[in-house]
């Protein structure tokens, strides 16, 4: 018999079921009373095991409903540009996308300022929803200067991402990021299949290649399913 503290035995028991995906995200785990009876310990001991897994982000308590296995948030690095399709597959999930728009538009005041062109200049525009296991995790709205990527609209963006194509065509030299939390519009919440009252992470991004301003993008993420991370070496 294991000599580790009883609460650690309970914690390991719960963790094994979660990590093996015997209990999938959204599964309601046994109650503290049930666990205390199963392991022959006090309810306080069972509570300590659950409390630590909540702190580790594996479990989530819901008042009057129980304790549930968490839906692990997707994560992207903030200080670099990575291909979202690669991120999803490296996490062990299935990636897919849906192209909503792929067309030529004219620059309005906002996009003209962001891309450093005149108002009314023709720009390439794509609007794509990216999915992880059929759940939308990002809405990408991107404007591209045709002078630097003239074949952009000819691409099949269900086979490769705009990021992947632009990195191949216009090697990245500089990026600019700003992040804000917003409440999504009805249009955005519908595309991301989220409630309008749920916060949304909005990443504003501009990219340069050899000092040429190539594209500007708005990347919307469901705040309850996604996080952005940053790590600096010192």
Backbone as CSV, one residue per row, in Angstrom:
resi,resn,N_x,N_y,N_z,CA_x,CA_y,CA_z,C_x,C_y,C_z
1,UNK,0.842,-1.203,0.000,0.000,0.000,0.000,0.879,1.255,0.000
2,UNK,0.481,2.253,-0.714,1.233,3.495,-0.784,1.318,4.150,0.586
3,UNK,2.521,4.700,0.904,2.730,5.378,2.177,2.562,6.891,2.050
4,UNK,2.201,7.381,0.865,2.010,8.813,0.685,0.757,9.259,1.424
5,UNK,0.695,10.540,1.801,-0.500,11.047,2.490,-1.770,10.715,1.717
6,UNK,-2.859,10.477,2.456,-4.086,10.015,1.821,-4.640,11.020,0.814
7,UNK,-4.476,12.314,1.114,-5.019,13.307,0.177,-4.255,13.263,-1.150
8,UNK,-2.937,12.931,-1.092,-2.164,12.809,-2.321,-2.589,11.581,-3.124
9,UNK,-2.992,10.526,-2.429,-3.496,9.345,-3.119,-4.788,9.677,-3.877
10,UNK,-5.646,10.450,-3.220,-6.896,10.868,-3.870,-6.579,11.786,-5.047
11,UNK,-5.653,12.702,-4.838,-5.273,13.639,-5.888,-4.733,12.892,-7.094
12,UNK,-3.863,11.902,-6.859,-3.293,11.129,-7.956,-4.362,10.317,-8.666
13,UNK,-5.296,9.779,-7.909,-6.413,9.019,-8.488,-7.216,9.902,-9.437
14,UNK,-7.542,11.107,-8.995,-8.303,12.041,-9.828,-7.495,12.464,-11.053
15,UNK,-6.212,12.752,-10.824,-5.348,13.244,-11.896,-5.182,12.196,-12.996
16,UNK,-5.055,10.938,-12.602,-4.902,9.867,-13.582,-6.128,9.753,-14.479
17,UNK,-7.306,9.900,-13.891,-8.534,9.825,-14.675,-8.652,10.996,-15.648
18,UNK,-8.145,12.167,-15.232,-8.216,13.351,-16.087,-7.196,13.257,-17.221
19,UNK,-5.951,12.923,-16.868,-4.883,12.910,-17.864,-5.026,11.770,-18.863
20,UNK,-5.647,10.668,-18.454,-5.888,9.562,-19.378,-7.130,9.797,-20.226
21,UNK,-7.843,10.902,-19.900,-9.081,11.279,-20.577,-10.194,10.254,-20.363
22,UNK,-10.058,9.459,-19.273,-11.192,8.649,-18.828,-12.326,9.589,-18.435
23,UNK,-11.921,10.686,-17.792,-12.856,11.779,-17.504,-12.504,12.926,-18.444
24,UNK,-13.370,13.237,-19.371,-13.117,14.275,-20.362,-13.588,15.632,-19.846
25,UNK,-13.155,16.746,-20.494,-13.593,18.073,-20.060,-15.111,18.167,-19.942
26,UNK,-15.554,18.726,-18.816,-16.983,18.847,-18.552,-17.536,17.722,-17.694
27,UNK,-16.735,16.669,-17.446,-17.199,15.541,-16.629,-17.272,15.962,-15.161
28,UNK,-18.370,15.597,-14.491,-18.508,15.901,-13.063,-17.880,14.772,-12.255
29,UNK,-16.879,15.092,-11.455,-16.154,14.079,-10.704,-16.973,13.660,-9.473
30,UNK,-16.596,12.550,-8.815,-17.302,12.135,-7.592,-17.265,13.240,-6.532
31,UNK,-18.267,13.268,-5.718,-18.360,14.281,-4.663,-17.326,14.024,-3.569
32,UNK,-17.100,15.033,-2.734,-16.187,14.874,-1.603,-16.658,13.748,-0.685
33,UNK,-17.955,13.642,-0.486,-18.496,12.585,0.372,-18.196,11.212,-0.228
34,UNK,-18.421,11.077,-1.539,-18.168,9.793,-2.208,-16.691,9.424,-2.139
35,UNK,-15.801,10.418,-2.344,-14.365,10.147,-2.291,-13.914,9.803,-0.880
36,UNK,-14.471,10.502,0.119,-14.087,10.209,1.506,-14.508,8.798,1.896
37,UNK,-15.656,8.345,1.425,-16.102,6.978,1.705,-15.255,5.963,0.953
38,UNK,-14.910,6.278,-0.310,-14.116,5.354,-1.120,-12.726,5.130,-0.533
39,UNK,-12.111,6.201,-0.024,-10.749,6.109,0.481,-10.678,5.995,2.001
40,UNK,-11.838,6.025,2.675,-11.855,5.888,4.134,-11.188,7.041,4.850
41,UNK,-11.444,8.263,4.368,-10.839,9.459,4.969,-11.940,10.469,5.287
42,UNK,-11.531,11.549,5.931,-12.486,12.606,6.220,-12.809,13.391,4.966
43,UNK,-13.920,14.091,4.995,-14.298,14.936,3.860,-13.269,16.043,3.663
44,UNK,-12.663,16.511,4.743,-11.662,17.566,4.660,-10.440,17.102,3.847
45,UNK,-10.093,15.820,4.002,-8.961,15.271,3.254,-9.279,15.237,1.761
46,UNK,-10.483,14.803,1.419,-10.904,14.779,0.014,-10.951,16.197,-0.542
47,UNK,-11.409,17.124,0.278,-11.488,18.519,-0.141,-10.115,19.088,-0.474
48,UNK,-9.099,18.707,0.306,-7.745,19.212,0.069,-7.219,18.744,-1.284
49,UNK,-7.493,17.491,-1.638,-7.048,16.956,-2.933,-7.710,17.705,-4.079
50,UNK,-8.995,17.916,-3.965,-9.743,18.618,-5.008,-9.278,20.069,-5.109
51,UNK,-9.073,20.693,-3.954,-8.669,22.100,-3.922,-7.345,22.312,-4.657
52,UNK,-6.399,21.382,-4.501,-5.114,21.530,-5.175,-5.252,21.371,-6.685
53,UNK,-6.141,20.481,-7.124,-6.343,20.298,-8.569,-7.090,21.477,-9.181
54,UNK,-7.934,22.128,-8.387,-8.574,23.360,-8.848,-7.508,24.438,-9.053
55,UNK,-6.569,24.538,-8.086,-5.495,25.528,-8.178,-4.585,25.261,-9.376
56,UNK,-4.442,23.990,-9.757,-3.601,23.621,-10.899,-4.331,23.777,-12.232
57,UNK,-5.615,24.120,-12.176,-6.370,24.348,-13.403,-6.937,23.099,-14.043
58,UNK,-6.937,21.994,-13.311,-7.476,20.747,-13.861,-8.954,20.564,-13.535
59,UNK,-9.390,21.156,-12.430,-10.785,21.049,-12.010,-11.372,22.439,-11.809
60,UNK,-12.683,22.509,-11.894,-13.392,23.767,-11.679,-14.643,23.502,-10.863
61,UNK,-14.827,24.254,-9.788,-16.006,24.106,-8.943,-17.144,24.959,-9.480
62,UNK,-18.344,24.446,-9.378,-19.534,25.195,-9.760,-20.521,25.120,-8.602
63,UNK,-20.825,26.242,-7.951,-21.714,26.222,-6.776,-23.023,25.494,-7.047
64,UNK,-23.352,24.597,-6.153,-24.594,23.817,-6.159,-24.681,22.812,-7.305
65,UNK,-23.643,22.740,-8.133,-23.655,21.788,-9.250,-22.605,20.699,-9.112
66,UNK,-21.452,21.033,-8.527,-20.411,20.045,-8.352,-19.069,20.531,-8.847
67,UNK,-18.147,19.594,-9.016,-16.801,19.898,-9.490,-16.582,19.184,-10.815
68,UNK,-16.049,19.913,-11.794,-15.973,19.413,-13.164,-14.545,19.474,-13.700
69,UNK,-14.241,18.572,-14.625,-12.957,18.603,-15.321,-12.926,19.829,-16.222
70,UNK,-11.843,20.590,-16.136,-11.742,21.845,-16.884,-11.522,21.601,-18.368
71,UNK,-12.009,22.545,-19.153,-11.650,22.628,-20.561,-10.353,23.407,-20.619
72,UNK,-9.264,22.735,-20.958,-7.955,23.397,-20.997,-7.937,24.454,-22.086
73,UNK,-7.486,25.652,-21.746,-7.456,26.743,-22.708,-6.341,26.545,-23.731
74,UNK,-6.691,26.845,-24.968,-5.649,26.891,-25.984,-4.733,28.067,-25.685
75,UNK,-3.490,27.982,-26.122,-2.515,29.015,-25.770,-1.621,29.337,-26.958
76,UNK,-1.365,30.623,-27.144,-0.447,31.066,-28.198,0.604,31.980,-27.602
77,UNK,1.830,31.917,-28.136,2.860,32.856,-27.679,2.556,34.251,-28.193
78,UNK,2.759,35.248,-27.324,2.430,36.624,-27.686,3.560,37.322,-28.432
79,UNK,4.796,36.990,-28.089,5.926,37.753,-28.612,6.451,37.234,-29.946
80,UNK,5.895,36.146,-30.448,6.302,35.620,-31.745,5.058,35.339,-32.576
81,UNK,5.271,35.104,-33.875,4.168,34.728,-34.743,4.312,33.253,-35.077
82,UNK,3.308,32.478,-34.715,3.335,31.056,-35.026,2.092,30.697,-35.829
83,UNK,2.165,29.580,-36.520,1.067,29.122,-37.349,0.028,28.436,-36.469
84,UNK,-1.195,28.929,-36.463,-2.203,28.388,-35.570,-2.498,26.923,-35.863
85,UNK,-2.389,26.509,-37.127,-2.619,25.101,-37.464,-1.568,24.220,-36.797
86,UNK,-0.324,24.686,-36.767,0.747,23.939,-36.112,0.528,23.889,-34.608
87,UNK,0.120,25.018,-34.011,-0.152,25.059,-32.570,-1.177,24.004,-32.183
88,UNK,-2.264,23.948,-32.940,-3.358,23.030,-32.606,-2.904,21.577,-32.715
89,UNK,-2.228,21.240,-33.801,-1.801,19.851,-33.994,-0.729,19.448,-32.989
90,UNK,0.142,20.381,-32.610,1.170,20.065,-31.612,0.566,19.843,-30.231
91,UNK,-0.619,20.404,-29.992,-1.310,20.138,-28.721,-2.062,18.812,-28.764
92,UNK,-2.009,18.132,-29.907,-2.659,16.830,-30.022,-4.115,16.906,-30.440
93,UNK,-4.509,18.011,-31.097,-5.893,18.187,-31.513,-5.989,18.274,-33.038
94,UNK,-7.218,18.233,-33.518,-7.462,18.340,-34.953,-7.719,19.788,-35.337
95,UNK,-7.019,20.261,-36.359,-7.194,21.637,-36.840,-8.036,21.653,-38.116
96,UNK,-8.888,22.661,-38.217,-9.626,22.913,-39.452,-9.955,24.395,-39.518
97,UNK,-10.432,24.843,-40.680,-10.766,26.263,-40.819,-11.927,26.433,-41.784
98,UNK,-12.571,27.596,-41.689,-13.660,27.938,-42.593,-13.440,29.359,-43.097
99,UNK,-13.369,29.517,-44.404,-13.175,30.841,-45.008,-14.533,31.523,-45.144
100,UNK,-14.684,32.658,-44.500,-15.938,33.420,-44.557,-15.885,34.425,-45.703
101,UNK,-14.769,35.107,-45.856,-14.581,36.086,-46.935,-13.169,36.007,-47.479
102,UNK,-13.024,36.211,-48.772,-11.715,36.241,-49.425,-11.887,37.095,-50.676
103,UNK,-11.539,38.397,-50.561,-11.905,39.320,-51.637,-11.032,40.572,-51.592
104,UNK,-11.224,41.421,-52.591,-10.581,42.730,-52.633,-11.530,43.766,-52.052
105,UNK,-10.997,44.636,-51.184,-11.776,45.717,-50.588,-10.990,47.014,-50.765
106,UNK,-11.606,48.137,-50.447,-10.888,49.410,-50.472,-10.609,49.852,-49.047
107,UNK,-9.455,50.458,-48.851,-9.029,50.864,-47.513,-9.925,51.971,-46.966
108,UNK,-10.449,51.745,-45.751,-11.150,52.832,-45.061,-10.128,53.605,-44.230
109,UNK,-10.607,54.573,-43.451,-9.667,55.406,-42.693,-8.790,54.572,-41.760
110,UNK,-9.398,53.564,-41.112,-8.671,52.773,-40.128,-7.607,51.894,-40.786
111,UNK,-7.998,51.126,-41.810,-7.029,50.230,-42.454,-5.983,51.005,-43.243
112,UNK,-6.362,52.148,-43.792,-5.386,52.987,-44.506,-4.292,53.456,-43.546
113,UNK,-4.712,53.873,-42.344,-3.745,54.323,-41.342,-2.852,53.175,-40.896
114,UNK,-3.453,52.000,-40.659,-2.675,50.860,-40.170,-1.670,50.347,-41.195
115,UNK,-2.024,50.418,-42.489,-1.134,49.897,-43.526,-0.316,50.983,-44.222
116,UNK,-0.540,52.235,-43.836,0.244,53.321,-44.414,-0.024,53.540,-45.886
117,UNK,-1.314,53.422,-46.282,-1.700,53.642,-47.677,-2.775,54.732,-47.728
118,UNK,-3.145,55.160,-48.924,-4.175,56.166,-49.082,-5.566,55.565,-48.884
119,UNK,-6.486,56.373,-48.401,-7.880,55.970,-48.308,-8.377,55.572,-49.704
120,UNK,-9.054,54.422,-49.793,-9.563,53.946,-51.064,-8.626,53.030,-51.830
121,UNK,-7.406,52.827,-51.310,-6.460,51.920,-51.956,-7.005,50.482,-51.931
122,UNK,-6.935,49.735,-53.041,-7.384,48.336,-53.031,-6.504,47.487,-52.095
123,UNK,-7.155,46.696,-51.270,-6.465,45.791,-50.360,-7.074,44.398,-50.484
124,UNK,-6.276,43.382,-50.164,-6.808,42.030,-50.081,-7.328,41.794,-48.662
125,UNK,-8.482,41.133,-48.572,-9.104,40.909,-47.268,-9.522,39.445,-47.135
126,UNK,-9.180,38.840,-46.005,-9.669,37.493,-45.686,-10.257,37.482,-44.289
127,UNK,-11.294,36.693,-44.144,-11.950,36.501,-42.850,-12.118,34.990,-42.669
128,UNK,-11.439,34.448,-41.669,-11.357,32.997,-41.500,-11.585,32.629,-40.040
129,UNK,-12.359,31.570,-39.819,-12.530,31.017,-38.476,-11.647,29.778,-38.365
130,UNK,-10.819,29.741,-37.336,-9.935,28.604,-37.084,-10.530,27.747,-35.965
131,UNK,-10.479,26.428,-36.147,-11.120,25.498,-35.219,-10.114,24.539,-34.592
132,UNK,-10.366,24.198,-33.350,-9.668,23.110,-32.668,-10.715,22.072,-32.287
133,UNK,-10.609,20.874,-32.877,-11.600,19.815,-32.625,-13.014,20.327,-32.852
134,UNK,-13.216,21.061,-33.943,-14.517,21.587,-34.370,-15.057,22.698,-33.468
135,UNK,-14.249,23.165,-32.518,-14.645,24.302,-31.682,-13.875,25.533,-32.147
136,UNK,-14.555,26.632,-32.476,-13.843,27.826,-32.956,-12.987,28.445,-31.857
137,UNK,-11.711,28.692,-32.167,-10.819,29.294,-31.175,-10.236,30.628,-31.653
138,UNK,-10.424,30.943,-32.934,-9.928,32.232,-33.414,-10.695,32.679,-34.657
139,UNK,-11.080,33.949,-34.660,-11.594,34.602,-35.857,-10.510,35.549,-36.332
140,UNK,-10.031,35.314,-37.547,-8.962,36.126,-38.121,-9.515,37.009,-39.231
141,UNK,-9.347,38.309,-39.081,-9.690,39.271,-40.123,-8.408,39.976,-40.530
142,UNK,-8.000,39.789,-41.785,-6.678,40.260,-42.215,-6.776,41.086,-43.504
143,UNK,-6.044,42.205,-43.513,-5.915,43.055,-44.693,-4.462,43.005,-45.150
144,UNK,-4.255,42.787,-46.444,-2.907,42.605,-46.996,-2.672,43.606,-48.122
145,UNK,-1.488,44.206,-48.151,-1.116,45.110,-49.227,-0.786,44.283,-50.474
146,UNK,-1.549,44.407,-51.555,-1.327,43.593,-52.761,0.031,43.802,-53.404
147,UNK,0.669,44.947,-53.160,1.966,45.214,-53.771,3.020,44.191,-53.347
148,UNK,2.861,43.621,-52.141,3.889,42.734,-51.612,3.476,41.253,-51.615
149,UNK,2.187,40.981,-51.818,1.714,39.589,-51.889,0.632,39.502,-52.953
150,UNK,0.997,39.696,-54.217,0.006,39.804,-55.292,-0.821,38.537,-55.522
151,UNK,-0.335,37.371,-55.098,-1.055,36.117,-55.306,-1.837,35.677,-54.072
152,UNK,-1.986,36.582,-53.112,-2.617,36.220,-51.826,-4.020,35.644,-52.007
153,UNK,-4.860,36.297,-52.785,-6.252,35.846,-52.926,-6.386,34.565,-53.753
154,UNK,-5.341,34.156,-54.415,-5.395,32.929,-55.223,-5.149,31.675,-54.383
155,UNK,-4.837,31.858,-53.094,-4.489,30.717,-52.250,-5.739,30.013,-51.714
156,UNK,-5.594,28.720,-51.452,-6.640,27.930,-50.803,-6.368,27.931,-49.305
157,UNK,-7.059,28.801,-48.586,-6.780,28.947,-47.162,-7.493,27.911,-46.285
158,UNK,-8.036,26.880,-46.923,-8.437,25.699,-46.149,-7.284,24.694,-46.117
159,UNK,-6.280,24.913,-46.972,-5.123,24.011,-47.033,-3.906,24.590,-46.318
160,UNK,-3.797,25.903,-46.259,-2.736,26.567,-45.513,-3.305,27.842,-44.922
161,UNK,-2.682,28.356,-43.891,-3.182,29.562,-43.242,-2.578,30.798,-43.889
162,UNK,-3.238,31.957,-43.769,-2.636,33.194,-44.271,-1.257,33.449,-43.678
163,UNK,-1.113,33.159,-42.383,0.186,33.330,-41.736,1.256,32.487,-42.424
164,UNK,0.927,31.223,-42.684,1.880,30.313,-43.315,2.285,30.821,-44.696
165,UNK,1.313,31.277,-45.473,1.604,31.763,-46.816,2.456,33.033,-46.778
166,UNK,2.092,33.976,-45.904,2.811,35.250,-45.869,4.232,35.073,-45.362
167,UNK,4.439,34.185,-44.405,5.798,33.946,-43.914,6.674,33.373,-45.025
168,UNK,6.092,32.508,-45.863,6.837,31.936,-46.985,7.121,32.983,-48.065
169,UNK,6.139,33.855,-48.309,6.233,34.819,-49.405,6.983,36.088,-49.010
170,UNK,6.728,36.558,-47.811,7.315,37.803,-47.316,7.978,37.522,-45.968
171,UNK,9.216,37.079,-45.941,9.885,36.720,-44.687,9.746,37.823,-43.631
172,UNK,9.343,37.418,-42.453,9.036,38.355,-41.376,10.284,39.084,-40.886
173,UNK,10.167,40.405,-40.725,11.277,41.174,-40.150,10.870,41.873,-38.855
174,UNK,9.612,42.331,-38.757,9.145,43.019,-37.553,7.664,42.718,-37.332
175,UNK,7.268,42.740,-36.061,5.854,42.587,-35.719,5.469,43.624,-34.666
176,UNK,4.187,43.937,-34.642,3.633,44.843,-33.627,2.355,44.216,-33.086
177,UNK,2.254,44.135,-31.749,1.087,43.538,-31.107,0.464,44.513,-30.118
178,UNK,-0.834,44.535,-30.062,-1.549,45.113,-28.928,-2.687,44.157,-28.586
179,UNK,-2.967,44.005,-27.302,-4.000,43.072,-26.847,-4.992,43.817,-25.975
180,UNK,-6.272,43.514,-26.162,-7.299,44.100,-25.322,-8.433,43.107,-25.106
181,UNK,-9.135,43.285,-23.999,-10.316,42.475,-23.717,-11.543,43.281,-24.120
182,UNK,-12.433,42.653,-24.882,-13.632,43.343,-25.357,-14.842,42.436,-25.174
183,UNK,-16.009,43.030,-25.261,-17.229,42.249,-25.372,-17.533,42.122,-26.863
184,UNK,-17.712,40.917,-27.360,-17.863,40.731,-28.805,-19.185,41.251,-29.323
185,UNK,-19.182,41.669,-30.583,-20.424,42.026,-31.251,-21.209,40.756,-31.538
186,UNK,-22.444,40.916,-31.953,-23.262,39.744,-32.283,-22.627,38.948,-33.421
187,UNK,-22.050,39.646,-34.398,-21.403,38.985,-35.529,-20.244,38.111,-35.057
188,UNK,-19.398,38.668,-34.205,-18.226,37.931,-33.732,-18.631,36.779,-32.824
189,UNK,-19.561,37.026,-31.914,-19.989,35.966,-30.997,-20.648,34.815,-31.751
190,UNK,-21.353,35.133,-32.830,-21.977,34.075,-33.637,-20.907,33.220,-34.323
191,UNK,-19.911,33.864,-34.927,-18.854,33.125,-35.619,-18.013,32.296,-34.657
192,UNK,-17.815,32.795,-33.433,-17.009,32.074,-32.445,-17.859,31.201,-31.527
193,UNK,-19.162,31.162,-31.791,-20.082,30.313,-31.021,-19.948,30.574,-29.518
194,UNK,-19.976,31.842,-29.152,-19.844,32.231,-27.749,-20.948,33.199,-27.380
195,UNK,-21.223,33.291,-26.080,-22.257,34.209,-25.609,-21.731,35.637,-25.670
196,UNK,-22.595,36.568,-26.005,-22.173,37.970,-26.144,-21.673,38.564,-24.839
197,UNK,-22.030,37.971,-23.693,-21.577,38.490,-22.404,-20.213,37.934,-21.998
198,UNK,-19.685,36.973,-22.782,-18.374,36.397,-22.488,-17.280,37.267,-23.088
199,UNK,-16.276,37.677,-22.295,-15.205,38.515,-22.828,-14.453,37.830,-23.960
200,UNK,-13.911,38.655,-24.827,-13.180,38.184,-25.999,-11.790,38.821,-25.967
201,UNK,-10.754,38.038,-26.247,-9.407,38.577,-26.374,-9.191,39.018,-27.817
202,UNK,-8.830,40.267,-27.994,-8.576,40.800,-29.330,-7.102,41.158,-29.453
203,UNK,-6.439,40.509,-30.403,-5.042,40.790,-30.698,-4.973,41.592,-31.996
204,UNK,-4.460,42.820,-31.905,-4.205,43.645,-33.088,-2.761,43.400,-33.511
205,UNK,-2.557,43.019,-34.761,-1.216,42.664,-35.207,-0.884,43.344,-36.537
206,UNK,0.343,43.878,-36.638,0.865,44.361,-37.920,2.200,43.677,-38.163
207,UNK,2.470,43.340,-39.426,3.709,42.642,-39.757,4.443,43.338,-40.884
208,UNK,5.776,43.330,-40.793,6.659,43.936,-41.780,7.583,42.885,-42.379
209,UNK,7.994,43.112,-43.611,9.020,42.302,-44.260,9.973,43.244,-44.967
210,UNK,11.240,43.222,-44.549,12.242,44.123,-45.138,11.776,45.577,-45.119
211,UNK,11.251,45.983,-43.986,10.774,47.350,-43.734,9.505,47.711,-44.501
212,UNK,8.916,46.748,-45.224,7.645,46.982,-45.897,6.503,46.498,-45.002
213,UNK,5.488,47.339,-44.820,4.333,46.978,-44.002,3.422,46.088,-44.848
214,UNK,3.358,44.801,-44.499,2.700,43.802,-45.342,1.222,43.642,-45.021
215,UNK,0.911,43.467,-43.733,-0.484,43.166,-43.387,-0.830,43.690,-42.001
216,UNK,-2.128,43.842,-41.794,-2.663,44.148,-40.472,-3.806,43.180,-40.225
217,UNK,-3.923,42.712,-38.982,-4.924,41.686,-38.685,-5.565,41.932,-37.325
218,UNK,-6.824,41.545,-37.234,-7.556,41.500,-35.974,-7.825,40.033,-35.680
219,UNK,-7.338,39.548,-34.544,-7.473,38.143,-34.166,-8.312,38.063,-32.898
220,UNK,-9.524,37.543,-33.031,-10.462,37.445,-31.914,-10.437,36.029,-31.337
221,UNK,-10.386,35.920,-29.997,-10.356,34.619,-29.330,-11.396,34.587,-28.204
222,UNK,-12.131,33.490,-28.042,-13.035,33.366,-26.884,-12.223,33.416,-25.600
223,UNK,-12.539,34.359,-24.726,-11.755,34.533,-23.505,-11.808,33.353,-22.555
224,UNK,-12.862,32.538,-22.641,-12.975,31.389,-21.744,-12.303,30.142,-22.300
225,UNK,-11.746,30.228,-23.527,-11.128,29.053,-24.137,-9.694,29.304,-24.593
226,UNK,-9.209,30.529,-24.434,-7.929,30.872,-25.054,-7.135,31.801,-24.155
227,UNK,-5.819,31.673,-24.209,-4.961,32.615,-23.499,-3.713,32.886,-24.330
228,UNK,-3.125,34.053,-24.116,-1.887,34.452,-24.786,-0.790,34.496,-23.736
229,UNK,0.388,34.034,-24.093,1.477,33.963,-23.118,2.697,34.684,-23.648
230,UNK,3.569,35.071,-22.715,4.789,35.760,-23.074,5.905,35.264,-22.179
231,UNK,7.078,35.048,-22.777,8.239,34.638,-21.988,9.471,35.347,-22.521
232,UNK,10.211,36.017,-21.637,11.432,36.704,-22.017,12.619,36.037,-21.334
233,UNK,13.705,35.869,-22.060,14.926,35.355,-21.467,15.689,36.496,-20.822
234,UNK,16.252,36.231,-19.637,17.028,37.254,-18.920,18.424,36.734,-18.644
